[in-house]
């Protein structure tokens, strides 16, 4: 799975495996499990070597990328709405 994850990153330039990507659904599930094991400190399920290997993949993060708008995006949207003269 580590090899597949590296290949996915090289092909796509990121590690954001969409839920609509049925070909890589098992890879997405595996990656979510690794993050869960790390977060909950289930060290029997994730070795220090695997942690190091995952952290060595470009763009890897222990946190999933949040979907939707960021706080900055929302702030910019509200400023633009205010500039247009639209009241709440």
Rosetta silent file (secondary structure, phi, psi, omega in degrees, C-alpha in Angstrom):
SEQUENCE: XXXXXXXXXXXXXXXXXXXXXXXXXXXXXXXXXXXXXXXXXXXXXXXXXXXXXXXXXXXXXXXXXXXXXXXXXXXXXXXXXXXXXXXX
SCORE:     score description
SCORE:     0.000 S_00000001
   1 L     0.000  -35.484  176.641    0.000    0.000    0.000 S_00000001
   2 H   -60.595  -42.490  178.589    2.902    2.345    0.666 S_00000001
   3 H   -62.872  -43.882  178.850    4.128    1.777   -2.884 S_00000001
   4 H   -62.873  -38.166  179.621    0.644    2.430   -4.267 S_00000001
   5 H   -65.624  -42.255  176.348    0.370    5.586   -2.179 S_00000001
   6 H   -61.570  -44.693  178.809    3.700    6.848   -3.526 S_00000001
   7 H   -61.683  -41.946  179.163    2.593    6.029   -7.077 S_00000001
   8 H   -60.386  -45.285  179.980   -0.714    7.812   -6.508 S_00000001
   9 H   -62.275  -42.927 -179.846    1.112   10.915   -5.283 S_00000001
  10 H   -64.513  -39.354 -178.537    3.479   10.870   -8.262 S_00000001
  11 H   -74.730  -36.045 -172.790    0.607   10.482  -10.747 S_00000001
  12 H  -107.276  -14.272 -179.935   -1.776   12.998   -9.141 S_00000001
  13 L    76.187    8.096  178.709    0.543   15.411   -7.352 S_00000001
  14 L  -158.398  176.498  178.548   -1.418   14.998   -4.111 S_00000001
  15 L  -118.523   23.764 -179.276   -2.761   12.431   -1.676 S_00000001
  16 L   -89.892   87.760 -177.951   -6.393   13.560   -1.777 S_00000001
  17 L   -83.954  111.181 -175.634   -8.115   10.358   -2.877 S_00000001
  18 L   -68.477  150.499  178.799  -11.672   11.339   -3.721 S_00000001
  19 L   -66.082  -20.466  178.849  -14.579    9.213   -2.543 S_00000001
  20 L   -81.871   -7.510 -179.653  -15.657    8.930   -6.179 S_00000001
  21 L   -84.986   83.283 -175.883  -12.354    7.195   -7.060 S_00000001
  22 H   -67.284  -26.606  179.614  -13.585    3.604   -6.831 S_00000001
  23 H   -64.565  -30.779 -177.346  -10.329    2.250   -8.275 S_00000001
  24 H  -114.424   22.451 -178.401   -8.434    3.512   -5.220 S_00000001
  25 H   -63.113  -35.609  178.085  -11.120    3.124   -2.548 S_00000001
  26 H   -67.946  -34.784  177.804   -9.061    0.473   -0.758 S_00000001
  27 H   -68.116  -42.090  177.470   -6.043    2.802   -0.757 S_00000001
  28 H   -61.094  -44.820  179.725   -8.146    5.661    0.651 S_00000001
  29 H   -62.752  -43.794  179.461   -9.489    3.341    3.375 S_00000001
  30 H   -61.321  -44.569  179.793   -5.992    2.119    4.228 S_00000001
  31 H   -62.727  -42.606  176.838   -4.682    5.691    4.461 S_00000001
  32 H   -61.726  -38.905  178.204   -7.586    6.678    6.739 S_00000001
  33 H   -64.923  -41.311  179.160   -6.820    3.686    8.963 S_00000001
  34 H   -61.314  -42.873  177.634   -3.149    4.666    9.228 S_00000001
  35 H   -62.696  -40.884  179.037   -4.164    8.165   10.294 S_00000001
  36 H   -63.820  -46.631 -179.711   -6.581    6.704   12.833 S_00000001
  37 H   -60.737  -41.549  179.860   -3.971    4.349   14.289 S_00000001
  38 H   -64.873  -46.464 -176.676   -1.472    7.198   14.571 S_00000001
  39 H   -64.117  -39.919 -177.070   -3.993    9.574   16.132 S_00000001
  40 L   -92.227    5.826  177.542   -5.228    7.042   18.687 S_00000001
  41 L    55.503   41.315  174.572   -1.699    5.809   19.362 S_00000001
  42 L   -85.517   73.568 -172.264   -2.488    2.207   18.497 S_00000001
  43 L   -62.472  -22.193  177.402    1.207    1.491   18.118 S_00000001
  44 L   -70.742  -17.421 -177.885    0.630   -2.229   17.671 S_00000001
  45 L   -98.946  -17.458 -179.794   -1.148   -1.372   14.400 S_00000001
  46 L  -140.175  121.198 -175.300    1.373    1.144   13.025 S_00000001
  47 L   -85.985  159.417  174.951    5.122    0.762   13.368 S_00000001
  48 H   -57.723  -33.244  178.690    7.693    3.551   13.676 S_00000001
  49 H   -66.221  -40.206  178.973    9.024    2.444   10.277 S_00000001
  50 H   -69.268  -38.632  176.790    5.623    2.906    8.655 S_00000001
  51 H   -58.501  -47.017  179.635    5.226    6.299   10.315 S_00000001
  52 H   -63.151  -41.457 -179.997    8.597    7.350    8.895 S_00000001
  53 H   -64.435  -43.510  178.635    7.729    5.977    5.446 S_00000001
  54 H   -63.674  -44.013 -179.426    4.404    7.833    5.358 S_00000001
  55 H   -66.738  -18.867  178.516    6.008   11.070    6.523 S_00000001
  56 L   -82.534   -6.914  179.032    8.574   10.664    3.738 S_00000001
  57 L   -86.236  126.390 -177.804    5.901   10.899    1.031 S_00000001
  58 L   -57.046  130.321  177.583    5.652   14.388   -0.406 S_00000001
  59 L    85.242   -0.904 -179.565    2.464   16.135    0.647 S_00000001
  60 L   -71.189  142.334  174.795    1.575   13.606    3.343 S_00000001
  61 L  -141.779  146.611  176.981   -0.201   14.897    6.434 S_00000001
  62 L   -73.929  -12.830  176.866   -1.588   13.091    9.441 S_00000001
  63 L  -105.035  141.525  175.915   -4.686   15.245    9.034 S_00000001
  64 L   -71.846  149.328  175.218   -7.085   14.853    6.160 S_00000001
  65 L   -67.945  130.556  179.708   -7.521   17.790    3.864 S_00000001
  66 L   -74.373  137.839  175.859  -10.649   19.602    4.867 S_00000001
  67 L   -84.885  150.600  175.728  -13.344   19.802    2.263 S_00000001
  68 L    92.659 -165.899 -175.262  -15.052   23.090    1.580 S_00000001
  69 L   -83.107  145.414  175.548  -14.084   26.662    2.276 S_00000001
  70 L   -84.000  172.680  176.472  -11.426   27.726    4.747 S_00000001
  71 H   -60.276  -39.885  178.188  -11.910   30.493    7.312 S_00000001
  72 H   -63.801  -40.596  177.741   -9.992   32.837    5.002 S_00000001
  73 H   -59.691  -45.577  179.646  -12.270   31.905    2.094 S_00000001
  74 H   -63.506  -42.053  179.589  -15.339   32.702    4.189 S_00000001
  75 H   -60.260  -45.189  179.459  -13.828   35.993    5.368 S_00000001
  76 H   -63.800  -37.854  178.471  -13.097   37.041    1.784 S_00000001
  77 H   -63.945  -45.046  179.718  -16.624   36.070    0.763 S_00000001
  78 H   -64.387  -39.147  176.626  -18.190   38.147    3.531 S_00000001
  79 H   -62.330  -43.033 -179.610  -16.019   41.152    2.640 S_00000001
  80 H   -64.674  -39.334  178.858  -17.055   40.828   -1.012 S_00000001
  81 H   -65.103  -44.408  178.956  -20.727   40.625   -0.035 S_00000001
  82 H   -61.891  -42.913  179.506  -20.363   43.705    2.192 S_00000001
  83 H   -62.158  -28.341  178.471  -18.570   45.582   -0.621 S_00000001
  84 L   -80.527   -7.219  179.289  -21.525   44.833   -2.898 S_00000001
  85 L    83.609   19.049  178.807  -23.834   46.458   -0.363 S_00000001
  86 L   -90.075  123.046 -179.076  -25.665   43.299    0.528 S_00000001
  87 L   -90.503  156.452  177.738  -26.892   43.323    4.112 S_00000001
  88 L   -59.428    0.000    0.000  -27.392   40.216    6.261 S_00000001
